[in-house]
Amino acid sequence: MSASAQIFGRDSFIARAIHGLGTPTWPLRKLEGMLGLTPAKADAPTLNLDPGQSSTYGAFITRTHGTIGQSGNIFWLEGNQLRAVVKKAKKGGKGGGAPAGTATVSYFATFAVGLCEGPIAGVRRIWVGPDLVYDAGSDDLETIIASNQALANFKLYLGSDTQLPDPRIQADRGVANTPAYTGLAYLVVRDLALANYGNSIQGAQIKVEVVGSATELGLRKLSEVEIQGFPSQYVMRPYQSGDGSVFNFYAYDPVAGYTVVGGEYIPNDERLIQISLAGKITRGSAPTSEPLRPQIVSSGAITVQAGTMGDLKVWIPEYFANFAIGAGRQIIPIGTLTNRDTTSVSGSDGDLTANLATEVGRYLQGMAISPDGLLCLILTAPSSFGTTRTADRYFIVDRAATVIESGSVTGDVTDVFLAGSTSGNGNGSMCWSGSYGWAASGIGGNALRVAHFSIANGNLVSTALANQSAPGIGYVAAALDSGVFYVAHKSGSSMYWSVYTSLPAVSLVDVPLSTIVSAEASLSNIIGPDDIDATLLTEAVSGYRITSNGSIRNALEPLRTLYQFDVYPSGYKIKFRSRGTASVVTIPIGDLAADTQLEESREMDSQLPQRVTVQYLDRNRDYDQNEQSDDRIGVEAVDTQDTSIQVVMSGNQAKQIAQKLLNRAWLERTSFAFQLPPIYGYLEPSDVITIDADYASYELHLDSVNPDSDGLISCSGVPNNASLYTSVAVGDEGQQAPVTIPLAGASLLATLDIPLIDETLQNSPGFVSAMTGYTNGYPGGAVFRSNDEGQTWTDLQGFTGKATLGYARNALTANSGALIDQGSALIVDLISGALESVTQDQMLAGANFAAYGADTRWEIIRFQNAALQVDGSYQLTRLVRGDKGTEWATGLHQAGDLFVLLDDPDNAFIGLPVETIGLSRLYRGVTSGQTIDTASDQELTYRGVNLRPLSPAYPVGSRNNSADLAVSVTRRSRLSSSWWITGVSAPVGETTVAYEWDVMSGATVKRTISSSTPARRSGH
């Protein structure tokens, strides 16, 4: 082949990525010989498999193929420095506040990391230091939510030719000084907290899983569970608690009917249901207050009013309508019965009206509020209820009730917005987040349909059906948070909790080896794609990268080592062919030139490797380096051969490669040289031939085929064995890295102004606190207090573990507390922790203390038996009621009361100054790593309940023959006692003791008598 077919190296092409991303490295260097004419040896260049994150001017821009882990090169740091945030802390109380005058400095960084040459399909995973913070391929619910939350700190540019400059870089450097870095895939990291990384960018190494090609998974159903305990309830009025961990909706029993009060339809049997991400009920109780109800307004009008929580509330003229409150993430209603003609929309700022005169006769099917306060309406085509709509319309309305955009909704989403089944007894829910809307609706029969559609143009993105065995899906309540759509729906006699997502998720796709080889070879300035033939390479590559400047040959050599293929000139093309092919011709030894016929040379054993080690990128180890070795036993050789390959593979693949390389080295220790007559001129390098002699048969792989001036063809080759290229060796797979990302979630704080069970603290002002989280990855939290109505906050107490607490599903009735309550059973749904049964003696000795109730009505109980139920709840029986002087609260309970196990070591006592008794203060339970604004206020007025002496109990009176009245009582103490068993009175526990006796006549106090003993005698 002519010299014009030679392949040249290419420059670093970094001129396309100016401002710190590299400079040209001229001149071009010529390859070491014609590509493919040198045989594929058993060795390969040793490369640095993990270059790590850098910040180098002129750094090479990595080329990637397939899916591979990639660190980058930092080329921009906002302000060229870290951002420091100083927080001064005041001295707290006995709960462990920071000393006065201390200040904490937190560091944050905003920077850009150049990843690789673009364009790429996306990024599947992101690591910061050792922590996985984003995973777009996970089916774990908490990982998906945590990943979506982490996206707020990252902005990915795919490296397209049309990408725009980053606004944050423009703000720092100026618009004129900020290019778009077209052709470069890079990641902008925004306001990254460096506390966990040594307050240094060096500790916060950014590593991503670059995806060259992938298949997007689209709308996915993550889970579905049956909600236990509410079989006949209809769901309605969904809303979110605002912490992203618990969702709320109301359920009511249609059999119980409803009552009209003040123009509102109020169900007679209604419950508030709080449910966690995984579908576990955290509270199911009658609502303590009625937050919102569908308001009956005039037909044809929907009134949007300012909400008490700062968000919009939407009222709809249907008493079975669904609605919710909140900005963006919340669901607003879909009416379910009749009378849904819509002609006007009233604004929240005054009574402005936007008449939709051209839409008269259409039916309202859905409403949602965006994060910026815009209202989206979906209206059906003007046709009868229960029929399929084919021309749904959407309208986007601002707070002034001005229609700012409208259009048609296309695709199967029209069925979704048909609120209910053909029988007209269903409903649906809709919400809006960013550029997309979500909807869920029963569509009749036994199916729930979920749709994900574009708000901008109404185009359907994807739909999913959730089929249930029970027919009659009718009522739906849903919520949207962090890219996850939660749906509670009734199906037959059951209630279900389903979870969907359409977050960008990818299914990894391997890249054909022929595609990579062709792409790299085509980088030559001399030949083009038409000059390359790689069709005979049928293998697939998981991932491959080129991390340094060099020749094209150096880029292809690792692939040749791994996949065992040859490169050779054939006519006017450069061809690539895998090893292990069959012999193409059998040549009698008599056809060889007569001088030497077959010249043989042999390498010494001492020059051959005894062990071959292959170092590679292990996907199971997050693309860190791993290695596999193969040994040849019983030989004199002692040398080792190490091969580093920038290719993603499994342990089995690497072990098989090591075995092939070792076997090839020993097989090809012998080489042959010979000459053939012109009739064999069709042979090419990499062909396999068989030379047949009387004494032996040689199967040879041709390394070179060169015509001589005398017409003969000089050839060289090595022994060939096709079976060598097939290996079933099994390697040691790398340990699988954690595949989930912990989700911190919100904290639930319980502040308990109660009698204490810890006698060492009985005389200390303060209250008991317990804290937990709703997620598996909850990291703990801290309690903060504000003495100035939320203007400033002081940290009081940290928590590292989860307390044992939950909600009571039922309400216990009043009880004197005189005997063990053997007839009552308390059903408790725990958010965290576990309960266990004890013996009666253990219970009476102080085990299984719990606080049950709410502020100002706490009852202290003890329980002997804790039976775990099928639905995950606990049934508590054999109860000590009204302990520690709380018998007065035994009849004040409600379903949904809080339950806190008091002898949990994760609880804490927060000390307070004496002067705070009777003062109201605000408290917040903040999850570790989150800001104070993420938690909600919790008001507590400390009344010093733990400091109050207990009133006497069990009065006994008698009269003697003189009609004198003798009265005695049983003295009680804040200290523990064993009087249940021994009858011995409890220790006093107070400095002084005094009693007051009121002499009553009916309800009138006639006389008050004081004494220092628990007994009194009065004359007639």
Rosetta blueprint (number, residue, H / E / L):
1 M L
2 S L
3 A H
4 S H
5 A H
6 Q L
7 I L
8 F E
9 G L
10 R L
11 D L
12 S L
13 F L
14 I H
15 A H
16 R H
17 A L
18 I L
19 H L
20 G L
21 L L
22 G L
23 T L
24 P L
25 T L
26 W L
27 P L
28 L L
29 R L
30 K E
31 L L
32 E L
33 G L
34 M L
35 L L
36 G L
37 L L
38 T L
39 P L
40 A L
41 K L
42 A L
43 D L
44 A L
45 P L
46 T L
47 L L
48 N L
49 L L
50 D L
51 P L
52 G L
53 Q L
54 S E
55 S L
56 T L
57 Y L
58 G L
59 A L
60 F L
61 I L
62 T L
63 R E
64 T E
65 H E
66 G E
67 T E
68 I E
69 G E
70 Q E
71 S E
72 G L
73 N E
74 I E
75 F E
76 W E
77 L E
78 E H
79 G H
80 N H
81 Q L
82 L L
83 R E
84 A E
85 V E
86 V E
87 K E
88 K E
89 A E
90 K L
91 K L
92 G L
93 G L
94 K L
95 G L
96 G L
97 G L
98 A L
99 P L
100 A L
101 G L
102 T E
103 A E
104 T E
105 V E
106 S E
107 Y E
108 F E
109 A E
110 T E
111 F E
112 A E
113 V E
114 G E
115 L E
116 C E
117 E E
118 G L
119 P L
120 I L
121 A L
122 G E
123 V E
124 R E
125 R E
126 I E
127 W E
128 V E
129 G L
130 P L
131 D E
132 L E
133 V E
134 Y E
135 D E
136 A L
137 G L
138 S L
139 D L
140 D L
141 L H
142 E H
143 T H
144 I H
145 I H
146 A H
147 S H
148 N H
149 Q H
150 A H
151 L H
152 A H
153 N H
154 F E
155 K E
156 L E
157 Y E
158 L L
159 G L
160 S L
161 D L
162 T L
163 Q L
164 L L
165 P L
166 D L
167 P H
168 R H
169 I H
170 Q H
171 A H
172 D H
173 R H
174 G L
175 V H
176 A H
177 N H
178 T L
179 P L
180 A L
181 Y L
182 T L
183 G L
184 L E
185 A E
186 Y E
187 L E
188 V E
189 V E
190 R E
191 D E
192 L E
193 A E
194 L L
195 A H
196 N H
197 Y H
198 G L
199 N L
200 S L
201 I L
202 Q L
203 G L
204 A L
205 Q L
206 I E
207 K E
208 V E
209 E E
210 V E
211 V E
212 G L
213 S L
214 A E
215 T E
216 E E
217 L L
218 G L
219 L L
220 R E
221 K E
222 L E
223 S E
224 E E
225 V E
226 E E
227 I E
228 Q L
229 G L
230 F L
231 P L
232 S L
233 Q L
234 Y E
235 V E
236 M E
237 R E
238 P E
239 Y E
240 Q E
241 S L
242 G L
243 D L
244 G L
245 S L
246 V E
247 F E
248 N E
249 F E
250 Y E
251 A E
252 Y E
253 D L
254 P H
255 V H
256 A H
257 G L
258 Y E
259 T E
260 V E
261 V E
262 G L
263 G L
264 E E
265 Y E
266 I E
267 P E
268 N L
269 D L
270 E E
271 R E
272 L E
273 I E
274 Q E
275 I E
276 S E
277 L L
278 A L
279 G L
280 K L
281 I E
282 T E
283 R E
284 G E
285 S E
286 A L
287 P L
288 T L
289 S L
290 E L
291 P L
292 L L
293 R L
294 P L
295 Q E
296 I L
297 V L
298 S L
299 S L
300 G L
301 A E
302 I E
303 T E
304 V E
305 Q E
306 A E
307 G L
308 T L
309 M L
310 G L
311 D L
312 L E
313 K E
314 V E
315 W L
316 I L
317 P L
318 E L
319 Y L
320 F L
321 A L
322 N L
323 F L
324 A L
325 I L
326 G L
327 A L
328 G L
329 R L
330 Q L
331 I E
332 I E
333 P L
334 I L
335 G L
336 T L
337 L L
338 T L
339 N L
340 R L
341 D E
342 T L
343 T L
344 S E
345 V E
346 S E
347 G L
348 S L
349 D L
350 G L
351 D L
352 L L
353 T E
354 A E
355 N E
356 L L
357 A H
358 T H
359 E H
360 V L
361 G L
362 R L
363 Y E
364 L E
365 Q E
366 G E
367 M E
368 A E
369 I E
370 S L
371 P L
372 D L
373 G L
374 L L
375 L E
376 C E
377 L E
378 I E
379 L E
380 T L
381 A L
382 P L
383 S L
384 S L
385 F L
386 G L
387 T L
388 T L
389 R L
390 T L
391 A L
392 D L
393 R E
394 Y E
395 F E
396 I E
397 V E
398 D L
399 R L
400 A L
401 A L
402 T L
403 V E
404 I E
405 E E
406 S E
407 G E
408 S E
409 V L
410 T L
411 G L
412 D L
413 V H
414 T H
415 D H
416 V H
417 F L
418 L L
419 A L
420 G L
421 S L
422 T L
423 S L
424 G L
425 N L
426 G L
427 N L
428 G E
429 S E
430 M E
431 C E
432 W E
433 S E
434 G L
435 S L
436 Y E
437 G E
438 W E
439 A E
440 A E
441 S E
442 G E
443 I L
444 G L
445 G L
446 N L
447 A E
448 L E
449 R E
450 V E
451 A E
452 H E
453 F E
454 S E
455 I L
456 A L
457 N L
458 G L
459 N L
460 L E
461 V E
462 S E
463 T E
464 A E
465 L E
466 A E
467 N E
468 Q L
469 S L
470 A L
471 P L
472 G L
473 I L
474 G L
475 Y L
476 V E
477 A E
478 A E
479 A E
480 L E
481 D E
482 S L
483 G L
484 V E
485 F E
486 Y E
487 V E
488 A E
489 H E
490 K E
491 S E
492 G L
493 S L
494 S E
495 M E
496 Y E
497 W E
498 S E
499 V E
500 Y E
501 T E
502 S L
503 L L
504 P L
505 A L
506 V E
507 S E
508 L E
509 V L
510 D L
511 V E
512 P E
513 L H
514 S H
515 T H
516 I H
517 V H
518 S H
519 A H
520 E H
521 A H
522 S L
523 L L
524 S L
525 N L
526 I L
527 I L
528 G L
529 P H
530 D H
531 D H
532 I E
533 D E
534 A E
535 T E
536 L E
537 L L
538 T L
539 E L
540 A E
541 V E
542 S L
543 G E
544 Y E
545 R E
546 I E
547 T L
548 S L
549 N L
550 G L
551 S L
552 I H
553 R H
554 N H
555 A H
556 L H
557 E H
558 P H
559 L H
560 R H
561 T H
562 L H
563 Y H
564 Q L
565 F E
566 D E
567 V E
568 Y E
569 P E
570 S E
571 G L
572 Y L
573 K E
574 I E
575 K E
576 F E
577 R E
578 S E
579 R L
580 G L
581 T L
582 A L
583 S L
584 V L
585 V E
586 T E
587 I E
588 P E
589 I H
590 G H
591 D H
592 L L
593 A L
594 A L
595 D L
596 T L
597 Q L
598 L L
599 E E
600 E E
601 S E
602 R E
603 E L
604 M L
605 D H
606 S H
607 Q H
608 L L
609 P E
610 Q E
611 R E
612 V E
613 T E
614 V E
615 Q E
616 Y E
617 L E
618 D E
619 R H
620 N H
621 R H
622 D L
623 Y L
624 D E
625 Q E
626 N E
627 E E
628 Q E
629 S E
630 D E
631 D E
632 R L
633 I L
634 G L
635 V L
636 E L
637 A L
638 V L
639 D E
640 T E
641 Q E
642 D E
643 T E
644 S E
645 I E
646 Q E
647 V E
648 V E
649 M E
650 S L
651 G H
652 N H
653 Q H
654 A H
655 K H
656 Q H
657 I H
658 A H
659 Q H
660 K H
661 L H
662 L H
663 N H
664 R H
665 A H
666 W H
667 L H
668 E L
669 R L
670 T E
671 S E
672 F E
673 A E
674 F E
675 Q E
676 L E
677 P L
678 P H
679 I H
680 Y H
681 G L
682 Y L
683 L L
684 E L
685 P L
686 S L
687 D L
688 V E
689 I E
690 T E
691 I E
692 D E
693 A L
694 D L
695 Y L
696 A L
697 S E
698 Y E
699 E E
700 L E
701 H E
702 L E
703 D E
704 S E
705 V E
706 N E
707 P E
708 D L
709 S L
710 D L
711 G L
712 L L
713 I E
714 S E
715 C E
716 S E
717 G E
718 V E
719 P E
720 N L
721 N L
722 A H
723 S H
724 L H
725 Y H
726 T L
727 S L
728 V L
729 A L
730 V L
731 G L
732 D L
733 E L
734 G L
735 Q L
736 Q L
737 A L
738 P L
739 V L
740 T L
741 I L
742 P L
743 L L
744 A L
745 G L
746 A L
747 S E
748 L E
749 L E
750 A E
751 T E
752 L E
753 D L
754 I L
755 P L
756 L L
757 I L
758 D L
759 E H
760 T H
761 L H
762 Q L
763 N L
764 S L
765 P L
766 G E
767 F E
768 V E
769 S E
770 A E
771 M E
772 T E
773 G E
774 Y L
775 T L
776 N L
777 G L
778 Y L
779 P L
780 G L
781 G E
782 A E
783 V E
784 F E
785 R E
786 S E
787 N L
788 D L
789 E L
790 G L
791 Q L
792 T L
793 W L
794 T E
795 D E
796 L E
797 Q E
798 G E
799 F E
800 T L
801 G L
802 K L
803 A L
804 T L
805 L E
806 G E
807 Y E
808 A E
809 R L
810 N L
811 A L
812 L L
813 T L
814 A L
815 N L
816 S L
817 G L
818 A L
819 L L
820 I L
821 D E
822 Q L
823 G L
824 S L
825 A L
826 L E
827 I E
828 V E
829 D E
830 L E
831 I E
832 S E
833 G L
834 A L
835 L L
836 E L
837 S L
838 V L
839 T L
840 Q H
841 D H
842 Q H
843 M H
844 L H
845 A L
846 G L
847 A L
848 N L
849 F E
850 A E
851 A E
852 Y E
853 G E
854 A L
855 D L
856 T L
857 R L
858 W L
859 E E
860 I E
861 I E
862 R E
863 F E
864 Q E
865 N E
866 A E
867 A E
868 L E
869 Q L
870 V L
871 D L
872 G L
873 S L
874 Y E
875 Q E
876 L E
877 T E
878 R E
879 L E
880 V E
881 R E
882 G E
883 D E
884 K L
885 G L
886 T L
887 E H
888 W H
889 A H
890 T L
891 G L
892 L L
893 H L
894 Q L
895 A L
896 G L
897 D L
898 L E
899 F E
900 V E
901 L E
902 L L
903 D L
904 D L
905 P L
906 D L
907 N L
908 A E
909 F E
910 I E
911 G E
912 L L
913 P L
914 V H
915 E H
916 T H
917 I L
918 G L
919 L L
920 S E
921 R E
922 L E
923 Y E
924 R E
925 G E
926 V E
927 T E
928 S L
929 G L
930 Q L
931 T L
932 I H
933 D H
934 T H
935 A L
936 S L
937 D L
938 Q E
939 E E
940 L E
941 T E
942 Y L
943 R L
944 G L
945 V H
946 N H
947 L H
948 R L
949 P L
950 L L
951 S L
952 P L
953 A E
954 Y E
955 P E
956 V E
957 G E
958 S E
959 R E
960 N L
961 N L
962 S L
963 A L
964 D L
965 L E
966 A E
967 V E
968 S E
969 V E
970 T E
971 R L
972 R L
973 S L
974 R L
975 L L
976 S L
977 S L
978 S L
979 W H
980 W H
981 I H
982 T H
983 G L
984 V L
985 S L
986 A L
987 P L
988 V L
989 G L
990 E L
991 T L
992 T L
993 V L
994 A L
995 Y E
996 E E
997 W E
998 D E
999 V E
1000 M E
1001 S E
1002 G L
1003 A L
1004 T E
1005 V E
1006 K E
1007 R E
1008 T E
1009 I E
1010 S E
1011 S E
1012 S L
1013 T L
1014 P L
1015 A E
1016 R E
1017 R E
1018 S E
1019 G L
1020 H L
